[in-house]
Amino acid sequence: AQSVTQLGSHVSVSEGALVLLRCNYSSSVPPYLFWYVQYPNQGLQLLLKYTTGATLVKGINGFEAEFKKSETSFHLTKPSAHMSDAAEYFCAVSDPQAGTALIFGKGTTLSVSS
Amino acid sequence: NAGVTQTPKFRVLKTGQSMTLLCAQDMNHEYMYWYRQDPGMGLRLIHYSVGEGTTAKGEVPDGYNVSRLKKQNFLLGLESAAPSQTSVYFCASSYLGANQPQHFGDGTRLSIL
């Protein structure tokens, strides 16, 4: 069965600092991978996704993630944090062969201080 | 440009009452999903549908029923609400295929006393 682990339920950075949110997955086949962001009292918005091809994926708002098969990881990064990046971030995985539904991690809350 | 619309946005119920949450999408998506979000638990799939007239169970289906009579609508029912069902409920939809991103509504905040 697939699973997703997000390391760190809460990450705090200063404005302008590097953002690194960690995601590891467990899957018997190379999965499709997604990062979503949730702002307070809103639904989830897609940041970026990896399906096939280039392993470094660029998303919206300056975020990017790299699929590393050998490490079963899909960490999310942004070179310089902005106050508006404060939100909850979810990593999710789907099985290309078997599933239609996403399996979500438990989320990481990002706080950005000035 | 509505996307996915959930009705109602907030509701308070008493234990044992019933209610239906409505999800509507205007993107002609085949797949629709209901999730619940609880603190520290992420999103957990309740039920989903891969097309009009079809439904399937997700990870946490007990205590819920669903119907997809029209392609654009996906209803989630609670027949006899319990305090454990206090949660934020999200509906999502997507095109065919596991590589397609899901589009989410803004959620329904449900409290059961």
HADDOCK unambig.tbl for C-alpha pairs under 7 A between the chains (distance, minus, plus):
assign (segid A and resid 32 and name CA) (segid B and resid 99 and name CA) 6.01 0.50 0.50
assign (segid A and resid 42 and name CA) (segid B and resid 106 and name CA) 4.81 0.50 0.50
assign (segid A and resid 42 and name CA) (segid B and resid 107 and name CA) 6.90 0.50 0.50
assign (segid A and resid 43 and name CA) (segid B and resid 104 and name CA) 5.58 0.50 0.50
assign (segid A and resid 43 and name CA) (segid B and resid 105 and name CA) 5.45 0.50 0.50
assign (segid A and resid 43 and name CA) (segid B and resid 106 and name CA) 4.18 0.50 0.50
assign (segid A and resid 43 and name CA) (segid B and resid 107 and name CA) 6.06 0.50 0.50
assign (segid A and resid 44 and name CA) (segid B and resid 104 and name CA) 5.74 0.50 0.50
assign (segid A and resid 51 and name CA) (segid B and resid 99 and name CA) 6.10 0.50 0.50
assign (segid A and resid 94 and name CA) (segid B and resid 98 and name CA) 6.10 0.50 0.50
assign (segid A and resid 95 and name CA) (segid B and resid 98 and name CA) 6.70 0.50 0.50
assign (segid A and resid 96 and name CA) (segid B and resid 98 and name CA) 5.57 0.50 0.50
assign (segid A and resid 96 and name CA) (segid B and resid 99 and name CA) 6.94 0.50 0.50
assign (segid A and resid 99 and name CA) (segid B and resid 98 and name CA) 6.33 0.50 0.50
assign (segid A and resid 100 and name CA) (segid B and resid 97 and name CA) 6.38 0.50 0.50
assign (segid A and resid 100 and name CA) (segid B and resid 98 and name CA) 4.76 0.50 0.50
assign (segid A and resid 104 and name CA) (segid B and resid 42 and name CA) 6.30 0.50 0.50
assign (segid A and resid 104 and name CA) (segid B and resid 43 and name CA) 6.00 0.50 0.50
assign (segid A and resid 105 and name CA) (segid B and resid 42 and name CA) 5.86 0.50 0.50
assign (segid A and resid 106 and name CA) (segid B and resid 40 and name CA) 5.85 0.50 0.50
assign (segid A and resid 106 and name CA) (segid B and resid 41 and name CA) 5.03 0.50 0.50
assign (segid A and resid 106 and name CA) (segid B and resid 42 and name CA) 3.81 0.50 0.50
assign (segid A and resid 107 and name CA) (segid B and resid 42 and name CA) 5.70 0.50 0.50
